């Protein structure tokens, strides 16, 4: 059990009494927490999406799910987590995870159905676009075509809403002023999308954010281009051209790496060396996802459980508590914070406190990457 979720503050004679209990017994639904970052793996048919999915999750693609998509979970590698586990020897280990959705492949020849295929990933926080950079393909043209598909999918959603609002404005409804304001907010977005431009760098007004809140616009999502090469070589001008479009790029011989991953453990290092492969792409891809989504990791650790949690950079202590469970945010009192680096260096919470590196923070504290947190709360 994480220290933050296992520390409840109860009221006793008008004073706060800290009690260490198993919160999952108190709140059974804690076992269903969703602290996983959701990433959509997207691309055209034959690009190697399913190879990436299997490489990162270890789950073999299911042919029966080719038209609906398949979900798997990848573990986020983190040396700090491994060292915390070695320190506490917990009964339970919960590393940070990302949920990967291998989406149905898009059609290169007929783009009319691509908007519907892309619709299944609107709830993803970010997109990993797999591009086949082999067999004489044109990666730059494929990136351009995919961005166009994102724009067309968003244009369809925005236009449909505009048409609905315009129709409602012909009726004597009590919220006509609100509808007019919504229409005014959506029209500039429709115009930009109609010109083939994404919404990624557009600074939305409060009204535009509210009007599009339920749309999960695809062209606003963080977007990583993953070039699937035939071997370890990569065409530098191709990477530079794509990066000039404002998109982060990573390249790797994904099929070859999957073959290496499937070898017996004792043969992998030798084969990878012979093929000129460097660091495994799993770690590089996950780090790149972190970079484009601006995530950090905080920790809750004790002998019951070591748990790594993902959190958006700039989030405060209450938002971190809510990542663990909504009740911790609702009843938030304070957070006890220390750096995992200090904890690992000094060897115990007692030593961290003795060194004056343990502190109490309020609800407005901005959580830092590598924070070790205990949340005190009262519900």
N, C-alpha and C positions, 0 to 999 in steps of 0.2 A: 504493500500500500504506500503511495507517495506520502512524504511527510506533510505536505500541504493539505492533502485530502484526508489525512489521518489525524489531524490535529483540530479538534473542535473546541470552541470556547463557549462554555455554558455560564449562565448567570446564577450566582449564588449569594443571597443576602446583599443584593445590589453591588456585588463585586464580580469581576470576571475571573473564572476559574478555568485554567487550561487543562483539558483532559485528553490523553492520548487514547483513542479508540479506533476500531476498524469502521470507517465511515461506510464501507460497502454493506455492512450489516444494518446500519442505520438507514442508508439510502440504497436499496438493492439496484436501482436503475443506473447507478454509477457504472456498472459493468458495460453499459451500452454507450459510453462516451464516444464522440466522434471528433478526435483530435488530429485527423489525418488531412493533409493537404491533397487536394484533388487536381490531377494534371491530365489533360487530354492529349493522347498521342494521335496525331493527325497526319494526313498525307494522301497522295494518290495511290491507286492500285499498283502494286509491284514495287513500291518505294522501299520496303523493308520495315514497315511499321511493326508488324508482328515479331520480327526479329528483335527489334528494340524492346518490345514488351516482354519477350521471353528472357532477354539478356538482363533486364533490370529486375524482373519479378521472379524468375525461375519457373513461371507457369507456361506450359506449352499452349500455343494458340488452339482454340477449339473451332474446328471448321464449321460446326453447327451454329456458331455465334458470329460468323463472318458478316452477316447483314444487320446484326443488332449491337455488336461490340462486346468486349470482354473486359472485366475488371480484375486487377491484381494489385498487390501491395509490395512496395520496395522499401527495404530498410535503409535509413540514412546513416552512412558510416560516420562515426564520431569517436575520436580517440578519448575524449573526455568521458564519454559514457562508458567506454570499456574500462577505463581506470576507476571510475566510481563503482562499477560492478566488482572489480577486483578488490576494492577497499571494503565494501559493505557485505559482499557475498549474500545478496538479497534472495529471498524466496522467489521473487518475481522480477524479471527484467523486461522493461518496455522501452525499446529504442524509438526514436522519432521515425515516423513512416510517411511515405507519400503514396497516395492511391493513384494508380495509373489506369486510364481507360483507353484501351485499344479500339479506336472508332472504326466504323465501316470505311473502306477505302473510297476516295473520291474518284469520279470519272474524269479522265482527261478529254475524252471525245464529246461528251454530252454534259454540260455544266448545269443543266436545268434542275437536276435532282440533288445537286451538291448542297444547296441551302438546307434541304431537309436532313441530309446526312450530317451536316454540321450542327444542326439543332440539338442533337443529343448531348453535346458537350457544352451547352451554354452555362451549366453550373460549375464547370471546371474553373479553377482560379488562374490557370495558365495553360499555354499550348506548346507542345513540342512537335514541331513540323519536321517530319522525316522526309528527306529528299534523296532520291537515288542519284548518286554521282558516279555512275558506271555505265557501261555498254553504250557509250556515245550519247548519253542524255544531256540535256541542257538545264543544269541546276538553276541558273539565273531565271530562265523563262518559267521554270516550274514554281519558283518562289513568287514571281510576279503573278502567275495564274492563281496561285493559292490566295494571295492577298486580295485579288479580285473576287474570289469566291467568298472570302470573309466579308468584304464590302457589300456584295450582292445579298448575302444572307441578312446582314444588318439592315440594308435598304428595304428589304421585304418586310421586316418586322416594323420598322419605323413608318413606312408608307401605310401599312395596314392599320396602324394606330391612328395616323393622321386621317385616313378615310373614315374611320369610325367616329373620331371626334367631329369631323366636318358634318357627318350625318346627324350626330346628336345635336349639333348647333342649329339644325333646322327645326328642332322641336322646342316647345316651351318648357325647358327644364330649369330647375332652380339654381343649378350650378353652372350657368352659362359663362359667367366671368372666369370661373376656374378652368373651364374648357377652352376659352379663348387664350388664357395664359399658357395652357399646356400646348396649344397649337402654335403659339408664338415661340415656345421653347423648342419644339420639334422641327419646325420648318428649316432653320439653318442647318440642322443635322442632316435632314433629308437632302438638302442642296449639296452639302459636301460629299455625302455618299454617292449622290447621282453623278458627281464629277469623278468618281472612282477613287476618292481619297478616304483613308482610314480615319477613325476617330481617336486614335491612340494618343496623339499629342494635342488634342483639343482640350482646352480648359473649360470644363462644364460650369455653368452657373448652378446655383442651388436648385433652381426650378428645373433645369435640364437633368440634374442628377435625380431629382424626385420623379420626373416624368419618365425616365428610362430605367428606374430602379429594378423593375421586374423583367427588363429586356435581356439582361446579361449580355450586352453587346460584345460580339466576338472580336471586332477590330480594335477594341480598347484593351483587350487582355494582353498581358505579357506574352511574348512570342519568341521562342528559341528555334533557330533553324539548325537541324542536326543532319549534316551531310553524311550519307551512307556510302563510303568509298569501297572500291574493290580491293584495295590493299592499304598499307600504311601511308602511302603518298597522298598529298592533297594539292590541288591547284590553287596556289596563293592568290592569283588575280580573281578567281571566282569568289573566294572568301572575302576579299577586300570589296568587291562590287556589292555583295549582299550586305556587308557591314555598313556600307555607305548609304544603304536604304534605312538605316537605323535599327537593324535587327542583329542581335547577338548570334554568333555562328560557332558551331563546334563540328569537328569532322572526325570520323573514325571508321575503320573497317569492321563494321558491326557483325557481318556474317562470319568473318574470320574469328572475331573475338568470341562469338557464340560457340564456334567449333572448339576453341581452346577451353572454354568454360565447361564443356561437356566431356573433356578428357579426364582421366584419373588425376587426382591432385598432384601426384608425384611427377607427372609429365607436363603439367601446364607451364611451369616457369621455363623449362628448356625449350618447349615448342614456341612459346611467346618470344623468347630471345632469338630463336632461329628465324622467326618471321618478322623481326624488327618491331614488335609491338611494345609500346611503352606502358604507362599506367593504365589499368583497366578502365574502360569507358563508363562503367557503372558509377564510379566515384566522380569522374569528371562531369558527367551529365547531371548528377544530383547537385554538385556544387554550382553548376551553371544555372540550374533551376532556382537554387537559393539566391544567386546573384540577381536574376531577373525579377524575382518576386519579392526581394528585400525581406527575407525571413530571418529570424534569429532563433536560437534554441535556449530555453531555460530548463532547469532540472529540479526534481524533487527526489530526495534520496534518503533511505535508511535501510535497516536490515530487512524490512518487509518488502520494499520495492524500490528500485531505481528506475525513474521514468524521465525520458527526455520529451519535452513539449515544444512544438513549433508555434511561433508567434510573430505577427507582423511587426517589423521594426518601428519604434516610436509608440508602441502600446504601453499603457500604464499598468500599475499593479492590479487594479480591479479587473482589467481586461485579461490579464494573465490568469487571475483567479477564475474568471469565467471560462477560460480555455479548459481548465480542469473540471469545473462543473458550475452551472449557473447559480447554485445555492451558495457557493463560496464567494461569488461576486455580489450576490444579493445581501448577504450578511457580513460583508467584508469589514473588518476592524483595522487590521494593520498587517504588514508583511515583514517577516524577518528575513534579511537578505545577506548573503555573502557570495563572494566569487568562487566558482568551482576551482579555478586555478589556485586560489589561496587554500581552499579545503584540501586539494590534492597535495599541495606543497607542504602544508603544515601537518596534515595527517588526521585531523579531527576537528569537530566543531568547537570543542573546548579550547584547543590551541588557537583557532581563528579568533575566538572571543578574547582570549588572553592577549592577542596581538592587536586588539582594538580594530579588527577588520570586519566585525559582525555588527550590523546596524538594523534599526527599526525604521521602516518607511511607511508613509501614508498612501492613500489611494491615488495620488497624482504622480507618484514615483514612476519614472520611465524605465522600464525593464531593459537591462543590457544583455547582450549575448553572453552566455556562460554564467548567468546568475543562478545561484542555488537559493530557492525560495521556500519558506514556510508561511502559509497563509493562516492567520487567526481570524475566525469568523464566528458569528452567532446567528443561528436560525431557530 
